[in-house]
Amino acid sequence: ISFSCVDSSLSSLKNCQSYINTGMDIATHVALDLVESFNDVEDVNSMENVMLEYAAMDRELNHYMRAIEETVNQIKREKPENIPNLQQLVKERFTALESKNSDSDLQRNEKYMYFKDQLKEMRKQFCHRSGNDNEAIEQIDEDIAVTQSQMNFICPITQMEMKRPVRNKVCGHTYEEDAILKIIQTRKQQKKKVRCPKIGCSHADVKGSDLVPDEALKRAIDSQNKQ
């Protein structure tokens, strides 16, 4: 049995998945724009719903691709004399996978988790600027908040303000992207692990795969520099 047409279909499905990923990236950027410009919570929540819809599409696509791959592998193993009904077998396996769906699957989608994390960070970075004018905010408190915020702008490696901050998903600390990647590469050549450069952090195995762009922090730095 030739599976070349199946391979072609899987390739097309993977392309669809890349479009979903792009859509999720765009939705994340739009949500961060909304927070930065102090739009209604309702508008931000609508972007979260969009993210969950994308996550559901991504899950369905993953299940369909998995159903195809597992069915093909089974046929290759068993080598039946008669050509089986591939479409029916895939449908049955896909239905079985979909029957185990739960809302928590969507919450665990990597891009959705990044969206929630960045949204939280964005609100932290910009919350002190959105205070109600009717409330008397002590100037000294605001100065402290700004100073603490600016301290987070400094890379623990270069000791300079970050231009492209990335956050470590494991310990939560941020670094200048080029600086941390250079350390990781050097240690890799020496066959050594990388300890988090943040003073006091006990995380002793920083990996490139654990680093994600910290869009919220980058926006806060850019906003501060514009003032």
Summary of the structure (lengths in Angstrom):
residues: 227
radius of gyration: 23.3
end to end distance: 66.3
largest distance: 81.7
contacts: 602
relative contact order: 0.10
helix: 66%
strand: 5%
